[in-house]
Amino acid sequence: MLIGIPKESRAGETRVAGTPDSIRKLLKKGFTFRVEKSAGLLAKFPDELYKMDGVEVTSADAVYGCDIVLKFHKPNASEIGMLKKGSLLISYLEPYNKDGTLDKLAAAGVDALSMELIPRTSRAQSMDALSSQANIAGYRAVIEAAANYGRFFPMMMTSAGSAKPARVMVLGAGVAGLQAIATAKRLGANVEAYDVRPEVKEQILSLGAKFVEFDLGEEGSGKGGYAKELSEAAKKKQQELLSEKLKKCDIVITTANIPGRKSPILVTEETVRGMPAGSVIIDMAAANGGNCPLTEPDKVITKHGVTLVGITNYPGLVATDSSQFYANNLVSLLGVLAETKDGKTSIKLNLEDDIIAAALITHNGKLCHQL
């Protein structure tokens, strides 16, 4: 079967869904490839690295005409028009965004697997792209915090004087938050973390950070290991309790996202006003409304003496490794889908398989889930 790796068309995207290493792994399984010219260039994979037996470096229309297309971002209308009927698309598809993309894919007769819907199970761990990319994002968010903070992260003692370690608060202890905690600790900061899910306390403590606990009067744990949306009363209480805590921090890294919902406001403008001059807020929820109402997506701004960083694609700042991690997720997923018989490789969408059943979003011209 023929797999297509297109160049991502979304503005600012540097990653690619297929790397030379991942392609070599899949060539051994009997697949062949078409890679769009310059598809991997921004991830530091020039076309020359893709030139191997079984791989053709070619145009976009040839790539989108393959049996299987691997992408990072959902296709636009023009790209959907190039996909052939009966083909399989594997990509992030933003299934909670009701913009008509899924309907168009179904109408085009394209089967589509949404990487956001890969279940969080032990068996699917190697295919969990949300986690692989969030892990990178958490690391890079701390690097951005250090770059925008005008002081040291660790305690420094020299003959010219001493500097206290930065006080870092991480809001949300999912994959990104836990990596942010670990990275900030490695840089020598004093780190605290808060999450509405009490079960993450042990993980936070294991990384050497202090777990901040608030009594909100209700449980914050949702399905699949995610947080659930709090009541309005609990949200207000959370903001009030956090406000006093955050006013003593130098760095605040927010990671709170709820699938299919606008990100909760955790850092109010009043809180920002009370933070020390020169402090930094890294709002990792900027793409989904932000955990601070002052954040502007893809901008670094200063309000009330506080720097607010609204980067929306942290993994894209580490494009080589991010691409390799995501490509490996796809290799693992295709290992579940691929079937070899009489020397020929084909794809079998076994709807009895829990991974396929969860992630398959369009099939045989219809939507499989109503999210």
N, C-alpha and C positions, 0 to 999 in steps of 0.2 A: 504493500500500500504506500501511497505517496503522501508525505507530510509536508505542509507548507509553513515556513517561518517568515512572517511579514515584518517589515519595519514598522514600529509603532508610530501612529500618526498623531497621538495626543500631544499637545504642546508641552514642551519641557521634559518629556519622557526620554530617559537615557537607556533603559533596560531592554533586553531582548529575550524572547521566550525559548530560544534554542541556542546553546553554546556549542562550540566545536566538540567539547568533551561529551555533552549529553547526546549530540548527534552520533558520535562514534558508538556510544552504548546502544542506541536504537538501530543503527545500521546492522549490528550483530544480531538483532532480533528479526531482521528481514525487511525493515522499512527502507524506503528511499526518500530523498529530500529535495525540495526546492527552497532556497533561501533568497529573500529579496536583497538586491544590491544595497550595501551600506546598512543592512539591518542591525548588525552588531557593532557598528563603528563607534558609537558613543559609549558603549560598554567595554571598549578597548579590544573588540574582536573584529579586526579588519577582514575584508572579503577573502584574502589569501588563506586565512586559517580555515575557511569553510571548503576550500577547494580540495575535495577528496573523492574517491570512487563512491558513486551512489548519491552525490550531492551536486545540484546545479544551482549556481548563483544567477538569478534571473529577475524578471520584472514582477511588479505587484500583481497584475492580472493573472499571471501564470501561477504565482504562489497561492492566491485565493481560489484558484481552480483545482486545488488538490483535494484528495479524499478526506484528509484531516488537516485542520488549521490550528496552530498553537499560537496564542496571543497573551499579552498582559491585560490590555484593556478591551472593553466591548467594542465591536466594530461600529463605525458610523454608517449612514445610509448607503454611501457609495461603496463601502467595503462589503456590506451585506449583499449588494447587487452583484458583486463578483463571486460570491460563494455559490457553489453548485448544489443543486437539489440532491439530497441524500448524503451530503458531506457531514462531517462531525467537527464542531468548533469547541475547543477547550480554552477557557479564558476566564478572567474576572468579568462578570456580567452585570454587577450592581443590581441584583434581582429585586431589591426593595425600591429601586428607583423606577417609578411608573412613567417612563418616557416613551414607551412604545417599542423599544428595541426588541424585547422578547417576542412581542406580537409579530414584528417584521421577520424575525428569524423563523418563527413557526410558519408564517405565510410563505416563506421562501423554501420551506421543506428541509431546513437545516436542523440537525440534531445538535443540541448544545449542552455542555456540562459547565456548570458555574463553579469556579474554584472556591468561592465564598461559602458554598454549601457542603463542601467536604466535611463529613462528620468528625467530631473530636473524639476519636476512639483510638485504642492502641494500634489496631490494624491499619488505620488510615493515617497514622502519625507521619509517615514518610511522605505523604501527599499533601499535608496540611500547609498550604502556601500562606494562609493568613498568619500562621505562627512563624514560618520561616522569614517572612518579610517584616513582621512586627518585631522580631528579635533584632534585626538589623536596624530598624527604625529607633528602637530604644537606645541602642548604642550611639547612633549618630546624633540623636537629640541631645545627649549629654555633651558631645563634642561641640555642637552648636552653642549650648549653654556656656561652655568654657570659653568659646571664641568671642561671645558677646558680653561676657562678664569682665569687667575691667580689673579684676583682682585674682589672686591665686585660688585654686580649689583646695590644695592641701595646706596644712600648717607649715609655715616657713620660718626658720630661725637662722639669722645671719648676723654678721658683725654690724650690718647696717640697720638692724632692727628685726622685728618679727611680725608675722601676719597670721591671724587666726584662720582656721579652715572655714570654707564656705558652708553655709547652712542650706541644705538642699531638702526640699519636700517633693515627693513624687505622689501624685494623686492618681490612683488606679494601679492595681498590681496584677494586671494581665501579663501576657508575654512581653509586651513593650515596656511596661512599668517595671517588671522584675529585672529586665536587662538594663534599664536606666539606673535602677538602684545599684546593681552590681558594678556598672561602669563608673558611677559617681563615687562609690566606695573605693574602687581601684585608683581613682584620681585623688583620693585623700580627703574627701568632703565628709562632714557630719550629715548623715542622711536619715530622714524620717519618711514614712510612707503611710498613706491612708487609703482604705478601700471599704466599700459598704459590705463586702462579703467577709465575714469573720473567719472563714476557713483558710484565707490566704495569710493569716497572721504568722503561721509557722514558716512559710516560705520567705516572708519578709525578714523575720528574725534570723533565719539561716544565712541570709546574705549580709548580716551585720548591721542592718538598719533597725530603727526603733519603729514599732507599730503604733500608730495613733488610733485610739478608739473613741467613738462618740456613741452615745445612746440616742438613736433617732426614733425609737419606739416601734420600729418595724424592720423586717429582714430585707436585705438587699440582694440576695442570691437568686439568679434566674436559671433558665434552662441551659444545658450544654456548657456550664462553667462560666457563663456570662453574667453580668449584673443585670438586674431588672430595673425598670423605671420606678422611682419612688413616688409616693403621694406628694401633693403640693405642700402639705404641712411638713413632711419630712425633708423635702427639698429646702424649704425656708430655714428650718432648724439646722440643716447641714451647712448652708451658706453662713449662717451666723456663727456657728462653732468653728468653721474653717477660717473665717475672717480674722479672728484674733490670733490664730496659729500662724497664718500666712504672713501677717504683718511683721513677723520676726524672722522671716526667711530671706535669704539672698537669691536663691534660685527656686523657682516653682516649675515642675514639669507635670503637665496634665495629660492624661491618657484616656479619660472616661468617654467611652462610646457605647451606645446601645443600638444593636442591629435594627435598622428600619426606622429609627427615631432620630430626632434632632439631639445633638449632644447636650447634656445637662450643664447648666451654668453653675460652676463651682467657685469661680473667682470673680466677684462683683467689682464694679468700678470703685465702689467705696473701699474695698479691700486694696485695690491697686493704689489708691490715693495714700493709704497708710503704710505701704511697703517702703523699705529704705531706698533712697536715691541710688541709682546704679544697679538695682536688682533686675533680674531677668525672669520672664515668664515664657516657657516653651509650651505653646498650646498645640499638642499633637492631635487635637480634635478639630483643627481649623477648617478642614475640608468638609466637616459636617456641622457647621454652625459655630464651633468653638466652645471651649469650656469657660472662656472669658469673653464677654460681649464686646470688648475693645479690640480683639484680635481681628486682623485683616488677612484673608487667605493669601499665601505666597508673598507676603510683605513682612519686612522687619521695621517696626515703628517704635516711637517713644511716646508714651503718655504718662503724665504725672511723674516724670523722672524715671519711669520703669520701661525697660525694653521688652516689647512683645514680639515674639518670633512666630510667624504664621505659616511656616513651610508645610506644604501638604504632601510632599513625596520625599520623605527621608531616605527610603531605600534607594531612590534614584540618585542620591549623592554618593552611594557606594555601589555604583552600577555593575561593576565586574562581579563582585561576590553575590550581589542580589540576583543578578541574572543566572549565575551558576546554581544558587539555591533553588530558585523557582524552576529552572530547567530540570533539576534533579527531582523536584516534586512531580513534574510532568512525566518523567521517565518512570517513576514508581507507579503513577496512575495508569500509564499505558501498559505497564506490566500486568495490571489487573484486566485491562480491556482486550489485550492482544491474544489471539489464538492462532497457532501455527498448525497447519495440516497439509500433508503432502508437499512440504517445502514452501508453502505459501502462507503469508501472514495476513490475517484479517482482524477486524474489530467486532467483538460481540458485546452488545449492550444487554447484559443479563439483569433484568429488572428485579430479580430475586436477591441480587447482591446489595447489601446495605449501603455500600459506598456509592454505587451507581444510582440506586434508587433515590438517595438523598440529593445527589448533585445534578442529575439529569433534569434540565429545566424546560427543554422543548424536545419533542419526539414525534415523528410521523405527522408533522404539521399541526401539533397541538401543544398547549402549555401543560406541563406535568404538575406544577404547583401553583397554588394561589397564595402568594405571600402577602 
